[in-house]
Amino acid sequence: MGDIVMYPKPNPFITDWLKGPRARAIVFELAEMYQALYRETVAKDTGALAASARVYTDIEDDRWTGFMVVGGAGAPHGLPHEYGSGRTNPDNALPAANDLNTILNLMATL
């Protein structure tokens, strides 16, 4: 019978690594890949929505997390594009594009 090894919970090495610079670099790189795929995939009438996509990292709970923000002053149509127009008249409603989820699903296959 082998030795029983007890690891502390939470493991300080893993906790430190998840909050460290290498983990942040990996998360930021993945967020940039998400951004690039979004910019390539999103509809481009003017290109403003694709250009508005920006990424950043922040510590959430006990690890680095990547975020992407789309829209803003230069592309105020970001929310209606992604989630639909929200109009109650079906004849005038614009469907949701769901680009963000499409890209998340694509990233999950990489």
N, C-alpha and C positions, 0 to 999 in steps of 0.2 A: 504494500500500500504506500502511495506517494505522500509527500509532505503536503500539509494543508497550508496554503498561503492566504493570509487575510489582508485585504486591501482596505485602506480607510475609505469611508464614504462621507462626503464626496472625496474623490481622489485628488489631492492637491496638484499633482502634475497635470492631470487632465483639465482641471479648473483653470490653472495658470495658462496652459496652452490655448484653451478656447478663448481666453481674453488677450492672448499675446499678438505680437505683430505678424507672425507667419499666418495665423488663422485669419487675421484681418485682411492680409494680402490675398489669400485664397478666396475669401468671401467677396472681396471687391472685384476680383477677376471674374468670378461667376456672375456678379451683378452686371459687369460690363458686357459679358456674353449675352445676357438677357436683354440688355439695352440694344446691342447690335442686332439681335434677332428681331426685336420689336421694330427698330428703325427700318429694317429691311422688309418687314411683313406688313406694317400698317399702311392703310390707304394714303396716297399722297396726292391730293388735289393741289395743295400749295407746298407741301413738305413741312409746314409749320408744326404739325403734331409730332411727326417723327423727330424733328430737330429739338422739340421741347423735352424729350425724354432725358432725364438726368438721374444718376445713381449716387448713392452715398452709403456709408456703413455707420452703424451705431451699436453700442452694447445693449442688448435686450436680455433681461434675466442674467444668465451667466455666460453669455457668448456673443461674439460678433454676429450681426445680422445685416443683410444687404437689403436696400430699399431702392425702388425706382419710382420717380414722380413723373407724371405726364400731364401736359397742359400748362395752364398759367396764363399770364397776360398776353403772350404771343400766340397762344392757341387755346382760347376759351371754349372751343368746341370739343375738348378732350372728354369730358364726362358724357355729353350726349352721344358722341361717337362710340364710346365704350359700352355704355349702358342703355342706349336708345334715347329717343327724344322725350319719352314720358308722356306724350300727348294721349289724351283719352279717345280721340277720334282715330280709329284704325286706318282710315283712308289717308291721313296725314302723318301717321306715326313713322318714325325712322327706326329700323330694327337695331338691336344692339350688335356691335361688331365682335365683342368678346375676344379681342386681340390679346389682352393680358393673360387670360386663362389659356388661350391657344399656345402662347409662347411658353408658359409654365409647363404645359403638358409636353411640349417639344423638348424642353430642357430636361424633363424627367427621363427621356429616352436616351440622352447622351451618356 
